[in-house]
Amino acid sequence: MAVETKKLTVPITKPSLTEEEARAPFESIRSGWVTQGPKVAEFERAVAAYTGAKHGIATTSCTTGLHLALASTGIGPGDEVICPSFTFIASANAILYTGATVVFCEVDPRTFNIDPEDAERRITKKTKAIMPVDQIGLACDIDAINDIGKRHGIDVVEDAAPAIGESYKGRKVGSNAHSTVFSFHPRKVITTGEGGMITTDDDALADRARKLRAHGMSVSDLDRHKADRVIIEEYRELGFNYRMTDIQASIGLVQLRRLDELLRLRRERADRYNRELPEITGIEIPYVPDYAEHTYQSYCLRLSKDCRLDREDLMTNLLRRGIATRRGVMASHLERTYTDRNGTVSLPVTEEATRTTMLIPLYATMTAEEQSHVIDSLREELQ
């Protein structure tokens, strides 16, 4: 009787969590501080120190962090914010939450990050901010964006969702823009389940963001509980409930201590892809400019014109081999949420990129066998 060989299943990604992360919430649970409290404050300080920023403001997600950063600078109805379309729709949605208008711009065809020249061409008298995105874990050319912001007197809010640990010209992402926002979703390099963090050197922005994330409360729960007198809080403006919990932050503290090692492992696996995949006809590996590193939150292939399969057929064939893939990145301006508001917008570089890019599995705990299966399968499908 023939024995069926078990098919190797390779997910697109998986979080790297250990027993230490599993034990981390115990102290918070035992103390009774399970909402935003001392562990959140410790996590904020740790992320700020790691990135070289003065302040960290923890949030429930990167999306709410982006909304909070924009709202804290006073952006609202009647304003315009420029951001690339080639990004997960949350980037644009955060702008829309403020009541401002999203103005989409193009990306560089090699890095897939914001095209500074195209962004500057779209500035009007209503423009109040630019939101560059560190796409897939590669830092954007933030100096070029900051220069545009200074020339035109507009804010820069960096969407660094997948880029914690990344460097730009030797400086950690998180200390290079007026405000930067990270994600701790399970698909990112480190995770708190869900969660986000704003980093900034601006004292006033940090103070307002901390208040707005807790319904506009004039003093935090933690400060009231530590006080030696009764404090009656006030609510002077409309705020939100964007508070991270101490349970999440306790996990985040462990993950942050492991961040550099997790990045090393990701880059080792990316280096193997970079060495072996160029031998396969029809695919191009990620481009990394000299000014940046790459977290490889995802490994993005581009299908060239001589690829023998179209993207959907290739993804389907890989799925049948037990390999999960995803389309590269969406073109947000083509989604109905924005076509209904903005009408037809032509962004040919973005549209070409979203048609021809594909993510393949990469994660810190990926085994050599799993990676060989991905590489061999791509070779067999495309050669």
C-alpha positions in Angstrom: 0.0 0.0 0.0 1.5 3.4 -1.1 2.1 5.9 1.7 1.0 9.4 0.8 3.7 12.0 1.3 2.6 14.9 3.5 2.6 18.2 1.6 4.8 20.8 3.2 2.7 23.9 4.0 4.5 27.2 4.1 2.5 30.2 5.4 3.0 33.7 4.1 4.2 34.7 7.6 4.0 33.8 11.3 4.7 35.7 14.5 7.8 34.7 16.5 6.4 34.2 20.0 8.1 32.2 22.9 7.3 31.1 26.4 8.7 34.4 27.6 5.9 36.3 25.7 3.4 33.8 27.1 4.5 34.5 30.7 4.9 38.3 30.3 1.2 39.3 31.0 1.2 37.5 34.3 2.6 40.4 36.4 0.0 42.8 34.9 -2.9 40.4 35.5 -1.8 39.8 39.1 -1.4 43.5 39.7 -4.9 44.3 38.3 -3.4 46.8 35.8 -4.8 45.1 32.6 -5.8 48.3 30.8 -3.4 51.2 30.0 -1.0 51.6 32.9 2.6 51.2 34.0 3.5 48.6 31.4 2.3 50.8 28.6 4.3 53.7 29.9 7.4 51.4 30.1 6.8 50.1 26.6 6.5 53.7 25.3 9.8 54.7 26.9 11.5 51.6 25.5 10.3 52.2 21.9 11.3 55.9 22.1 14.8 55.0 23.4 15.3 52.3 20.7 14.3 54.7 17.9 16.0 57.8 19.3 12.8 59.7 19.7 11.8 61.8 22.7 8.3 60.4 23.1 6.4 57.2 22.4 2.6 57.2 22.5 1.0 53.7 22.4 -2.2 53.1 20.5 -4.6 50.3 19.6 -3.2 50.0 16.1 -1.1 51.8 13.5 -4.3 53.0 11.9 -5.6 54.7 15.1 -2.0 55.9 15.6 -2.0 57.6 12.2 -5.4 59.1 12.9 -4.3 60.3 16.3 -1.1 61.9 14.9 -3.0 63.7 12.2 -5.7 64.9 14.6 -3.2 66.0 17.2 -1.7 68.4 14.6 -5.1 69.9 13.9 -5.8 68.3 10.5 -9.5 68.2 9.8 -12.3 69.0 7.3 -11.2 71.3 4.4 -7.6 70.1 4.6 -5.7 67.9 2.2 -3.1 65.2 3.0 -0.9 63.7 0.3 -0.1 60.0 0.5 0.9 57.2 -1.9 -1.9 55.0 -3.3 0.4 52.0 -3.3 -0.2 51.1 0.4 -2.7 49.2 2.5 -5.9 51.2 2.6 -5.5 52.0 6.3 -3.0 54.7 5.4 -5.6 56.7 3.4 -8.5 55.8 5.7 -6.7 57.4 8.7 -6.7 60.7 6.7 -10.4 60.3 5.9 -11.2 59.7 9.6 -10.1 63.3 10.3 -12.5 64.7 7.6 -9.6 65.8 5.4 -9.3 64.9 1.7 -6.9 62.2 0.6 -4.7 63.3 -2.4 -3.0 60.2 -3.9 0.5 60.4 -5.4 2.8 58.1 -7.3 5.6 55.8 -6.0 9.2 55.3 -7.2 9.1 52.3 -9.6 12.1 50.7 -7.9 11.5 51.2 -4.2 7.7 51.4 -4.3 8.0 54.2 -1.8 6.6 57.7 -2.3 7.9 59.7 -5.3 8.9 63.0 -3.7 8.7 65.0 -6.9 5.2 63.7 -7.7 4.1 64.4 -4.2 5.3 68.0 -4.4 3.5 68.6 -7.6 0.2 67.8 -5.9 0.6 70.4 -3.1 -2.2 73.1 -3.1 -3.1 75.8 -0.7 -5.2 73.3 1.2 -2.4 70.8 1.7 -1.6 70.4 5.4 0.5 67.2 5.5 2.3 64.5 3.6 2.1 60.9 4.7 5.0 58.9 3.2 4.9 55.1 3.7 7.9 52.8 4.5 6.5 50.2 2.2 6.9 46.5 3.1 9.7 47.5 5.6 11.9 49.7 3.4 12.5 53.3 4.7 11.3 56.0 2.3 13.6 58.9 1.4 12.4 60.9 4.4 15.0 63.7 4.0 13.5 64.6 0.6 10.0 64.6 2.1 11.1 66.7 5.1 12.6 69.2 2.7 9.3 69.5 0.9 7.5 69.9 4.1 9.8 72.8 5.2 9.6 74.6 1.9 5.8 74.5 1.9 5.2 74.7 5.6 3.3 71.4 5.8 3.6 68.6 8.3 5.2 65.1 7.7 3.5 62.1 9.3 5.5 58.9 8.5 3.6 55.7 8.2 6.3 53.3 9.3 3.9 50.4 10.0 6.3 47.6 9.0 9.6 49.4 9.6 10.5 49.3 13.3 14.2 48.5 13.5 14.9 49.9 10.0 17.6 52.5 9.5 17.7 55.5 7.1 21.2 56.9 6.5 22.3 55.3 9.8 19.4 56.8 11.8 16.7 54.6 13.2 13.2 55.1 11.6 11.1 56.8 14.3 13.3 59.8 14.8 13.4 61.3 11.4 9.9 62.8 10.8 7.7 65.2 12.9 5.8 62.1 13.9 6.2 58.4 12.9 3.7 55.6 13.5 4.5 51.9 13.8 2.4 48.8 13.8 2.6 45.8 16.1 0.1 43.6 14.1 1.1 39.9 13.9 2.3 40.3 10.3 5.0 42.8 11.4 8.5 42.1 12.8 7.3 42.4 16.4 3.8 42.1 17.7 1.5 42.9 20.6 -1.4 41.1 18.9 -2.8 44.5 17.8 -1.2 47.8 18.6 0.6 50.8 17.4 3.0 53.5 18.5 3.6 57.2 17.6 7.1 58.5 18.1 7.9 62.2 18.1 10.2 64.8 19.6 7.4 67.4 19.8 6.3 67.8 23.4 3.0 69.5 22.5 2.0 66.9 20.0 2.8 64.1 22.4 0.8 65.7 25.2 -2.2 66.3 23.0 -2.0 62.8 21.5 -1.9 61.2 25.0 -5.0 63.2 26.0 -7.0 62.5 22.7 -6.3 58.8 22.8 -8.2 58.6 26.2 -11.4 60.5 25.3 -9.6 63.9 25.7 -9.1 63.2 29.4 -7.0 66.0 31.0 -5.1 63.5 33.2 -4.4 59.8 32.7 -5.8 57.0 34.8 -2.2 56.1 35.9 -1.4 59.6 37.0 -4.7 59.9 39.0 -4.0 56.6 40.7 -0.5 57.6 41.7 -1.6 61.0 43.0 -1.7 61.7 46.8 -4.8 63.8 46.4 -8.1 63.6 44.6 -8.0 64.7 41.0 -11.2 65.3 39.0 -10.4 65.0 35.3 -11.8 67.3 32.6 -12.8 66.7 29.0 -12.1 69.8 27.0 -12.4 68.4 23.5 -13.7 65.3 21.7 -11.3 62.5 22.0 -11.1 58.7 21.2 -10.6 55.4 22.9 -7.2 54.4 21.4 -5.5 53.0 24.5 -3.2 50.0 24.4 -3.5 47.6 27.3 -0.8 46.6 29.8 -1.3 43.0 28.7 -0.3 43.9 25.2 2.6 46.2 26.3 4.1 43.4 28.5 4.3 41.2 25.4 5.7 44.2 23.4 8.5 44.7 25.9 9.7 41.1 25.4 9.3 41.4 21.6 11.3 44.7 21.6 14.2 43.0 23.4 14.2 40.3 20.7 13.9 42.8 17.8 17.5 42.9 16.6 17.7 39.1 16.6 14.4 38.8 14.7 15.7 41.3 12.1 18.9 39.4 11.8 17.0 36.1 11.1 14.7 37.8 8.6 17.6 39.4 6.7 19.4 36.0 6.6 16.5 34.5 4.8 16.1 37.5 2.6 19.8 37.2 1.7 19.2 33.6 0.5 16.3 34.7 -1.7 18.5 37.5 -3.0 21.2 35.1 -4.0 19.1 32.3 -5.5 16.0 33.9 -7.0 17.8 36.0 -9.7 18.6 32.8 -11.5 14.9 32.2 -12.2 13.5 33.8 -15.3 10.5 36.1 -14.9 10.9 37.5 -11.4 12.8 40.5 -10.0 14.0 40.7 -6.3 13.4 43.8 -4.1 15.6 46.9 -4.8 17.2 48.4 -1.7 18.8 51.8 -2.1 22.1 52.7 -0.4 20.5 55.0 2.2 18.3 52.2 3.7 18.3 48.8 5.2 15.2 46.6 5.0 13.2 44.9 7.7 11.7 42.4 5.1 8.4 42.5 6.9 7.4 41.0 3.6 9.5 39.8 0.6 8.0 41.3 -2.5 8.8 39.9 -6.0 8.0 41.7 -9.2 7.0 39.7 -12.2 8.8 40.9 -15.3 7.5 40.9 -18.8 9.2 37.6 -19.7 7.4 35.7 -16.8 5.8 32.7 -18.4 2.7 32.8 -16.0 0.5 35.6 -15.0 0.4 36.4 -11.3 -2.8 34.8 -10.4 -1.9 31.5 -12.1 1.5 31.5 -10.4 -0.1 32.2 -7.0 -2.7 29.4 -7.6 0.0 26.9 -8.6 2.1 27.7 -5.5 -1.0 27.4 -3.3 -1.5 23.9 -4.7 2.1 23.2 -3.7 1.3 24.3 -0.1 2.9 27.8 -0.4 0.9 30.8 0.7 1.3 34.0 -1.3 -0.3 37.4 -1.4 -0.6 40.1 -4.0 2.1 42.7 -3.6 0.3 45.9 -2.4 -3.1 47.3 -3.3 -3.7 50.5 -5.3 -5.9 52.3 -2.8 -7.1 54.9 -5.3 -8.8 52.0 -7.3 -10.9 50.9 -4.3 -14.6 52.0 -4.3 -14.1 53.8 -1.0 -12.0 56.3 -3.0 -13.4 56.1 -6.5 -16.8 57.1 -5.1 -15.1 60.2 -3.5 -12.3 61.1 -5.9 -13.5 59.8 -9.2 -11.0 58.3 -11.7 -7.4 59.1 -10.8 -4.6 57.9 -13.1 -1.5 56.7 -11.4 0.2 54.4 -14.0 3.3 53.5 -12.0 1.2 52.5 -9.0 -1.2 50.6 -11.2 1.6 48.7 -12.9 3.2 47.8 -9.6 0.0 46.5 -8.1 -0.6 44.3 -11.1 2.9 42.7 -11.2 4.0 42.3 -7.5 3.6 39.3 -5.3 4.6 38.5 -1.7 6.2 35.1 -0.9 6.8 33.6 2.5 9.4 35.1 4.9 9.5 35.0 8.7 12.1 34.7 11.4 11.4 31.0 12.2 11.3 29.9 8.5 13.3 26.7 8.2 15.8 25.9 5.5 13.5 23.2 4.2 10.5 25.6 4.0 12.6 28.1 2.1 14.0 25.5 -0.3 10.5 24.4 -1.0 9.5 28.0 -2.0 12.6 28.5 -4.2 12.4 25.1 -5.9 8.7 25.6 -6.5 9.2 29.0 -8.1 12.0 27.5 -10.3 9.8 24.6 -11.4 6.9 26.8 -12.2 8.8 29.4 -14.1 11.7 27.7 -15.8 
